Amino acid sequence: MEWWLVGTIMFLGLLVLLAFGTPIGFGLFGISLIVAFVLWGTKGWITLVAGSFSSLTNYLLMAAPLFIFMGMCVEISGLGNDAFTALEKWLGNLRGGLAIATVAAATVFGAATGFSSTGSAALGPVALPEMDRRKYDPGLALGAMGGGSALGSLIPPSVPLLMYGFLANTSVSKLFMAGVVPGILASFVFMVYIYTRVSLNPALAPAGYRATWASRLSSSWRLLPLFILILLVLGSLWVGVATPTEAAALGSFGAFVMMIGYRRLNWQSFKHVLANTIQITAMVFTIIIGALAFGEILSYTGFVTEFSAYIAALAVPPWAVILLTMAANLLLGCFLDTTAILFLTLPIYVPIVSALGFDMIWYGILIVINAEIGSLTPPVAVNLFVLKAVAPKHWSMEQATMGTLPYWFLYLLVLVAVALVPQITLWLPSITG
């Protein structure tokens, strides 16, 4: 069977399964089993299953459940509450200061979790009711929470960047360093947007109150545990004393100790952390297994090689290929989550982009920013569902969707900036080795 026909059948079959509500991991694995049987019979199943599951033994992937466990411990420990309280003291005097403080807290919190949805789950129950009490516009409040939380997948340690490193065979340590400056840039852009919007329309948020300097300084210690945790993970990578997996283990241990130190460790909280870690890990690895099986067939039939060669040979500028991959992922973001997009597309994209001579660290940051835009794009927008779940009951999904819409364009603006100025991503990895 021709390579292009196999690829067409598989992608159309996947769309049909998704249309009937099949979970993405099962859909990927199911269509792979069907095509493998048609092409090679039961021997195809044996090869497919063996190849897919053997990939999971990769040492690097062990970091994923460890980072997930770390994020769950941080969420339970109350560090998000402390971060919001401290930053509110510093920024609360500004009109719209609570929304700005929410973005700042989400930025710091994201550097200790690795997942975007964790930020909304941990900070939302604290920040959103407070903004509701102070009569903030629901769209402004929900947008700040949703947009800021999405930074968790860009600012290291980042599970999506870890996945990209695995798929692209690229240094995860350098990817983590490369995500720092774009993450801070995006956070700054969000804060400027909120301040400008509220300045133009003061009715969106009330005037804040000015905390005393003594109150600001005394509250700053609340940020210290988060910075220690960030330093434990990124610092160990920076100085080269730990691999990403070892850094994840250090971070998990540190977060668990902090949960004990904050007296949040009991049987119920421990069960919650373990249950959520197992649930998220199972979901992520189900998608990984399905996507790996899907990719195995595309590879065996020559689809990846032939399609990559075809794209590379097109008489179009290399930048056009980058734009095409970005546009395709933006469309996929409407229907798939970040993990599925990465594992489905990168086995096809990486050979093409590498052959065109682009820096794979730079491209990885573009891909993850792109995927985070997808996390805010209906109808399948994980961050929006989490946001609605933790928001005050009288705030609607429509308000969450419209509130986060400006951040879709702001992320796109950051994406363009990173694309046009590669040094935004490459400067820090170059000085850290």
PEDAGI-V355876 format. One record per residue. N is the residue number from 1. RES is the residue in three letters. PHI is phi in whole degrees, -180 to 180 (none if undefined). PSI is psi in degrees with one decimal (* if undefined). OMEGA is omega in whole degrees, -180 to 180 (999 if undefined). Layout:
BEGIN
N|RES|PHI|PSI|OMEGA + N|RES|PHI|PSI|OMEGA
END
This chain:
BEGIN
1|MET|none|137.4|-179 + 2|GLU|-62|145.2|-177 + 3|TRP|-60|-40.7|-178 + 4|TRP|-68|-31.9|179 + 5|LEU|-70|-40.8|177 + 6|VAL|-60|-47.8|-180 + 7|GLY|-61|-43.2|180 + 8|THR|-63|-45.7|180 + 9|ILE|-62|-42.4|-177 + 10|MET|-67|-44.6|-179 + 11|PHE|-69|-40.3|177 + 12|LEU|-67|-40.1|177 + 13|GLY|-62|-39.9|178 + 14|LEU|-64|-42.5|179 + 15|LEU|-62|-38.9|179 + 16|VAL|-64|-45.5|-180 + 17|LEU|-63|-41.7|179 + 18|LEU|-65|-36.3|179 + 19|ALA|-63|-28.7|178 + 20|PHE|-89|9.0|175 + 21|GLY|86|15.1|179 + 22|THR|-69|130.9|176 + 23|PRO|-56|144.1|-171 + 24|ILE|-58|-41.4|-180 + 25|GLY|-63|-45.0|179 + 26|PHE|-69|-35.0|178 + 27|GLY|-64|-44.8|179 + 28|LEU|-62|-45.6|-178 + 29|PHE|-72|-37.1|-178 + 30|GLY|-64|-48.4|-179 + 31|ILE|-67|-30.2|177 + 32|SER|-67|-42.5|179 + 33|LEU|-63|-40.8|-179 + 34|ILE|-64|-48.5|-178 + 35|VAL|-67|-38.8|179 + 36|ALA|-62|-40.2|180 + 37|PHE|-67|-40.6|180 + 38|VAL|-64|-39.7|-176 + 39|LEU|-81|-41.9|-170 + 40|TRP|-130|0.4|-179 + 41|GLY|75|-158.3|-177 + 42|THR|-65|-25.1|176 + 43|LYS|-63|-32.0|177 + 44|GLY|-64|-37.4|178 + 45|TRP|-63|-45.4|-178 + 46|ILE|-61|-47.2|180 + 47|THR|-64|-42.5|-177 + 48|LEU|-64|-50.3|-178 + 49|VAL|-65|-44.2|-180 + 50|ALA|-62|-44.0|-179 + 51|GLY|-67|-41.5|-178 + 52|SER|-67|-46.5|-176 + 53|PHE|-74|-30.3|179 + 54|SER|-66|-29.5|178 + 55|SER|-65|-25.4|-179 + 56|LEU|-73|-12.6|179 + 57|THR|-80|-1.3|179 + 58|ASN|-59|129.3|-176 + 59|TYR|-57|-35.0|-176 + 60|LEU|-64|-36.6|-177 + 61|LEU|-68|-16.9|177 + 62|MET|-63|-22.7|-179 + 63|ALA|-69|-27.3|-176 + 64|ALA|-60|-55.9|179 + 65|PRO|-64|-28.2|178 + 66|LEU|-68|-42.9|177 + 67|PHE|-66|-36.3|178 + 68|ILE|-64|-45.4|177 + 69|PHE|-60|-42.2|179 + 70|MET|-60|-45.6|180 + 71|GLY|-63|-38.2|179 + 72|MET|-66|-40.6|178 + 73|CYS|-65|-41.7|179 + 74|VAL|-64|-40.8|180 + 75|GLU|-62|-44.6|-177 + 76|ILE|-72|-32.5|-172 + 77|SER|-68|-18.3|-179 + 78|GLY|88|11.7|180 + 79|LEU|-65|-30.3|177 + 80|GLY|-64|-41.8|177 + 81|ASN|-60|-45.6|-179 + 82|ASP|-64|-42.2|-180 + 83|ALA|-63|-44.2|180 + 84|PHE|-64|-43.1|-180 + 85|THR|-61|-44.6|-179 + 86|ALA|-67|-45.0|-177 + 87|LEU|-72|-27.1|175 + 88|GLU|-63|-37.6|180 + 89|LYS|-62|-36.7|-177 + 90|TRP|-82|-32.8|-172 + 91|LEU|-113|-7.9|-174 + 92|GLY|-66|-17.5|-179 + 93|ASN|-75|-17.1|178 + 94|LEU|-77|147.7|172 + 95|ARG|-68|124.9|-172 + 96|GLY|83|13.3|-175 + 97|GLY|-63|-32.6|179 + 98|LEU|-66|-38.9|178 + 99|ALA|-67|-39.4|177 + 100|ILE|-66|-42.0|178 + 101|ALA|-64|-33.3|177 + 102|THR|-63|-44.3|178 + 103|VAL|-64|-43.5|-180 + 104|ALA|-63|-44.2|180 + 105|ALA|-65|-40.3|179 + 106|ALA|-64|-34.0|178 + 107|THR|-65|-49.5|180 + 108|VAL|-65|-43.2|-178 + 109|PHE|-65|-36.9|179 + 110|GLY|-63|-28.3|179 + 111|ALA|-76|-0.8|179 + 112|ALA|-124|9.8|-177 + 113|THR|-126|-52.2|179 + 114|GLY|97|-7.2|179 + 115|PHE|-129|141.2|-178 + 116|SER|-72|-40.5|-176 + 117|SER|-68|-23.8|180 + 118|THR|-64|-36.3|179 + 119|GLY|-61|-46.4|178 + 120|SER|-63|-41.1|-178 + 121|ALA|-66|-36.3|-176 + 122|ALA|-88|-41.9|-176 + 123|LEU|-89|-30.3|-176 + 124|GLY|-55|-48.6|-179 + 125|PRO|-64|-16.6|179 + 126|VAL|-94|-52.1|-172 + 127|ALA|-76|-42.6|-174 + 128|LEU|-67|-46.8|177 + 129|PRO|-61|-34.4|179 + 130|GLU|-67|-42.3|177 + 131|MET|-68|-33.6|176 + 132|ASP|-64|-42.6|-179 + 133|ARG|-63|-33.0|-178 + 134|ARG|-94|13.6|173 + 135|LYS|67|37.3|173 + 136|TYR|-73|148.0|174 + 137|ASP|-60|129.3|-177 + 138|PRO|-57|-41.3|180 + 139|GLY|-62|-41.1|179 + 140|LEU|-63|-45.9|-179 + 141|ALA|-66|-47.7|-178 + 142|LEU|-67|-35.9|178 + 143|GLY|-65|-43.5|179 + 144|ALA|-62|-40.7|-179 + 145|MET|-69|-47.4|-178 + 146|GLY|-69|-45.8|180 + 147|GLY|-65|-43.3|179 + 148|GLY|-65|-39.8|-178 + 149|SER|-65|-33.1|-180 + 150|ALA|-62|-18.3|178 + 151|LEU|-66|-16.4|-179 + 152|GLY|-60|-24.7|179 + 153|SER|-89|-9.5|180 + 154|LEU|-104|-44.0|-179 + 155|ILE|-77|128.6|-177 + 156|PRO|-72|155.4|-2 + 157|PRO|-74|135.1|-173 + 158|SER|-125|124.0|178 + 159|VAL|-65|-43.5|176 + 160|PRO|-59|-38.9|177 + 161|LEU|-66|-35.8|175 + 162|LEU|-61|-44.9|179 + 163|MET|-63|-41.7|179 + 164|TYR|-62|-44.5|179 + 165|GLY|-58|-39.5|178 + 166|PHE|-65|-46.1|-175 + 167|LEU|-74|-34.8|-177 + 168|ALA|-96|1.2|-179 + 169|ASN|53|49.4|-176 + 170|THR|-121|150.7|-179 + 171|SER|-59|117.9|178 + 172|VAL|-69|-36.5|179 + 173|SER|-59|-44.1|178 + 174|LYS|-69|-36.5|177 + 175|LEU|-62|-42.3|178 + 176|PHE|-61|-45.0|179 + 177|MET|-65|-36.7|-179 + 178|ALA|-67|-24.8|-178 + 179|GLY|-82|-11.7|-174 + 180|VAL|-66|-55.9|-175 + 181|VAL|-66|-46.1|176 + 182|PRO|-60|-36.2|179 + 183|GLY|-65|-44.2|178 + 184|ILE|-66|-39.9|178 + 185|LEU|-60|-46.3|180 + 186|ALA|-62|-42.2|179 + 187|SER|-61|-42.8|179 + 188|PHE|-64|-42.2|178 + 189|VAL|-61|-41.8|-180 + 190|PHE|-63|-43.4|-179 + 191|MET|-65|-42.6|178 + 192|VAL|-63|-40.6|178 + 193|TYR|-61|-47.5|-179 + 194|ILE|-61|-47.2|-178 + 195|TYR|-62|-43.2|-179 + 196|THR|-66|-43.4|-178 + 197|ARG|-65|-42.6|-179 + 198|VAL|-72|-33.0|177 + 199|SER|-64|-37.4|179 + 200|LEU|-77|-27.0|-179 + 201|ASN|-137|79.7|-175 + 202|PRO|-60|-18.2|-179 + 203|ALA|-67|-16.5|-178 + 204|LEU|-71|-25.7|-177 + 205|ALA|-153|142.1|-180 + 206|PRO|-76|165.1|174 + 207|ALA|-66|141.3|-179 + 208|GLY|-85|-178.5|177 + 209|TYR|-115|149.8|-177 + 210|ARG|-95|115.0|176 + 211|ALA|-76|150.5|178 + 212|THR|-71|157.1|178 + 213|TRP|-62|-35.6|178 + 214|ALA|-63|-40.6|180 + 215|SER|-67|-39.4|179 + 216|ARG|-63|-47.9|-178 + 217|LEU|-67|-38.3|-178 + 218|SER|-70|-25.2|-180 + 219|SER|-86|-15.8|-175 + 220|SER|-65|-24.6|-180 + 221|TRP|-62|-21.5|-180 + 222|ARG|-64|-23.2|180 + 223|LEU|-83|-16.1|-173 + 224|LEU|-58|-46.2|-180 + 225|PRO|-59|-39.0|179 + 226|LEU|-65|-41.5|180 + 227|PHE|-67|-34.8|176 + 228|ILE|-64|-42.6|-180 + 229|LEU|-65|-42.6|178 + 230|ILE|-62|-43.8|180 + 231|LEU|-64|-36.0|-180 + 232|LEU|-62|-41.7|-178 + 233|VAL|-81|-59.5|-175 + 234|LEU|-72|-34.4|179 + 235|GLY|-63|-42.1|179 + 236|SER|-66|-32.1|176 + 237|LEU|-74|-40.6|-177 + 238|TRP|-60|-48.1|-177 + 239|VAL|-85|-4.1|174 + 240|GLY|79|21.6|-179 + 241|VAL|-92|-5.9|-179 + 242|ALA|-145|147.1|171 + 243|THR|-79|167.3|177 + 244|PRO|-56|-38.3|179 + 245|THR|-68|-41.3|178 + 246|GLU|-67|-37.8|177 + 247|ALA|-65|-37.3|177 + 248|ALA|-64|-39.3|178 + 249|ALA|-65|-41.9|177 + 250|LEU|-61|-45.3|179 + 251|GLY|-63|-40.5|179 + 252|SER|-63|-43.9|179 + 253|PHE|-64|-43.8|180 + 254|GLY|-63|-42.2|179 + 255|ALA|-66|-38.3|179 + 256|PHE|-66|-41.5|177 + 257|VAL|-63|-39.9|179 + 258|MET|-66|-36.0|177 + 259|MET|-63|-38.3|176 + 260|ILE|-68|-45.2|-179 + 261|GLY|-62|-32.9|178 + 262|TYR|-85|5.1|178 + 263|ARG|59|37.6|178 + 264|ARG|-103|0.6|-178 + 265|LEU|-88|112.9|171 + 266|ASN|-144|-179.2|-175 + 267|TRP|-63|-39.5|-179 + 268|GLN|-67|-44.9|-180 + 269|SER|-68|-37.0|179 + 270|PHE|-64|-42.1|177 + 271|LYS|-64|-39.7|180 + 272|HIS|-63|-46.6|-180 + 273|VAL|-62|-48.4|-178 + 274|LEU|-65|-43.9|-178 + 275|ALA|-63|-43.4|-179 + 276|ASN|-71|-36.5|177 + 277|THR|-63|-45.5|180 + 278|ILE|-65|-42.2|-178 + 279|GLN|-64|-47.7|-178 + 280|ILE|-68|-41.4|179 + 281|THR|-62|-43.0|179 + 282|ALA|-62|-41.6|179 + 283|MET|-64|-47.0|-179 + 284|VAL|-63|-45.0|-176 + 285|PHE|-75|-25.6|173 + 286|THR|-65|-42.2|177 + 287|ILE|-65|-41.4|180 + 288|ILE|-62|-45.9|-180 + 289|ILE|-61|-46.2|180 + 290|GLY|-63|-43.7|-179 + 291|ALA|-69|-36.9|177 + 292|LEU|-64|-41.2|177 + 293|ALA|-63|-43.7|177 + 294|PHE|-58|-46.3|-180 + 295|GLY|-68|-32.2|178 + 296|GLU|-60|-44.4|-179 + 297|ILE|-68|-42.7|178 + 298|LEU|-60|-35.1|179 + 299|SER|-73|-46.7|-179 + 300|TYR|-60|-36.4|-177 + 301|THR|-85|-2.2|178 + 302|GLY|87|5.3|-177 + 303|PHE|-62|-48.2|-176 + 304|VAL|-62|-47.2|-178 + 305|THR|-65|-48.6|-177 + 306|GLU|-68|-43.2|-179 + 307|PHE|-67|-40.3|178 + 308|SER|-62|-44.1|179 + 309|ALA|-65|-37.9|-180 + 310|TYR|-64|-47.0|-179 + 311|ILE|-66|-43.5|-178 + 312|ALA|-63|-27.5|-177 + 313|ALA|-88|-6.6|-179 + 314|LEU|-64|144.2|-180 + 315|ALA|-84|59.0|178 + 316|VAL|-130|154.0|178 + 317|PRO|-61|146.3|178 + 318|PRO|-55|-33.9|180 + 319|TRP|-62|-30.6|179 + 320|ALA|-64|-34.8|178 + 321|VAL|-67|-42.2|177 + 322|ILE|-60|-45.6|179 + 323|LEU|-61|-37.7|180 + 324|LEU|-65|-43.5|179 + 325|THR|-66|-36.9|179 + 326|MET|-66|-43.9|180 + 327|ALA|-64|-41.5|180 + 328|ALA|-63|-41.7|-179 + 329|ASN|-71|-32.4|175 + 330|LEU|-63|-39.7|178 + 331|LEU|-67|-44.1|180 + 332|LEU|-63|-30.2|180 + 333|GLY|-62|-18.6|177 + 334|CYS|-72|-17.7|-172 + 335|PHE|-129|-22.0|-175 + 336|LEU|-123|155.7|176 + 337|ASP|-85|174.3|-172 + 338|THR|-59|-47.0|-177 + 339|THR|-60|-44.8|-179 + 340|ALA|-62|-42.2|-179 + 341|ILE|-63|-45.5|-178 + 342|LEU|-62|-49.0|-175 + 343|PHE|-75|-21.4|180 + 344|LEU|-83|-36.9|-171 + 345|THR|-101|-33.9|-172 + 346|LEU|-64|-36.6|176 + 347|PRO|-58|-23.4|177 + 348|ILE|-90|-42.7|-175 + 349|TYR|-71|-43.4|-171 + 350|VAL|-57|-48.1|179 + 351|PRO|-62|-35.7|-179 + 352|ILE|-68|-51.4|-177 + 353|VAL|-64|-39.8|179 + 354|SER|-65|-41.5|180 + 355|ALA|-65|-28.4|180 + 356|LEU|-81|-6.9|174 + 357|GLY|90|12.0|179 + 358|PHE|-79|152.3|178 + 359|ASP|-73|127.0|-174 + 360|MET|-77|-22.7|173 + 361|ILE|-67|-49.0|178 + 362|TRP|-59|-44.7|-179 + 363|TYR|-66|-34.5|179 + 364|GLY|-62|-40.2|178 + 365|ILE|-67|-40.1|177 + 366|LEU|-59|-44.7|-178 + 367|ILE|-63|-41.7|-177 + 368|VAL|-71|-40.2|175 + 369|ILE|-59|-43.9|178 + 370|ASN|-58|-44.4|-179 + 371|ALA|-65|-34.6|179 + 372|GLU|-71|-29.8|172 + 373|ILE|-61|-40.4|178 + 374|GLY|-62|-31.9|-179 + 375|SER|-69|-11.4|177 + 376|LEU|-110|7.6|-174 + 377|THR|-105|115.4|175 + 378|PRO|-64|160.8|6 + 379|PRO|-86|-20.6|180 + 380|VAL|-103|88.2|-178 + 381|ALA|-125|99.1|-174 + 382|VAL|-57|-45.1|-178 + 383|ASN|-62|-35.8|-179 + 384|LEU|-67|-39.1|179 + 385|PHE|-67|-41.2|178 + 386|VAL|-65|-41.6|-179 + 387|LEU|-60|-45.7|180 + 388|LYS|-65|-34.6|-178 + 389|ALA|-66|-31.6|-177 + 390|VAL|-102|-3.3|-178 + 391|ALA|-80|158.7|173 + 392|PRO|-53|143.8|-171 + 393|LYS|-59|-30.0|-176 + 394|HIS|-85|2.7|173 + 395|TRP|-94|135.5|-171 + 396|SER|-100|165.7|175 + 397|MET|-64|-34.3|178 + 398|GLU|-61|-41.7|178 + 399|GLN|-65|-37.0|177 + 400|ALA|-65|-42.8|-179 + 401|THR|-66|-47.2|-179 + 402|MET|-70|-33.1|179 + 403|GLY|-67|-35.4|-179 + 404|THR|-87|-11.0|-178 + 405|LEU|-56|-44.1|178 + 406|PRO|-59|-31.3|-179 + 407|TYR|-71|-25.1|173 + 408|TRP|-58|-45.6|-180 + 409|PHE|-75|-33.9|178 + 410|LEU|-66|-40.2|175 + 411|TYR|-63|-39.0|178 + 412|LEU|-63|-37.8|177 + 413|LEU|-63|-43.3|177 + 414|VAL|-65|-39.8|178 + 415|LEU|-58|-44.8|179 + 416|VAL|-64|-42.0|180 + 417|ALA|-62|-44.1|180 + 418|VAL|-66|-37.0|179 + 419|ALA|-66|-42.1|-176 + 420|LEU|-81|-27.1|-179 + 421|VAL|-124|81.7|-177 + 422|PRO|-57|-25.9|-178 + 423|GLN|-65|-17.0|175 + 424|ILE|-59|-36.8|179 + 425|THR|-95|-32.4|-169 + 426|LEU|-91|-13.2|-176 + 427|TRP|-65|-51.9|-177 + 428|LEU|-64|-44.6|176 + 429|PRO|-60|-30.3|-178 + 430|SER|-72|-28.9|-178 + 431|ILE|-94|-14.4|179 + 432|THR|-99|-5.0|178 + 433|GLY|79|*|999
END
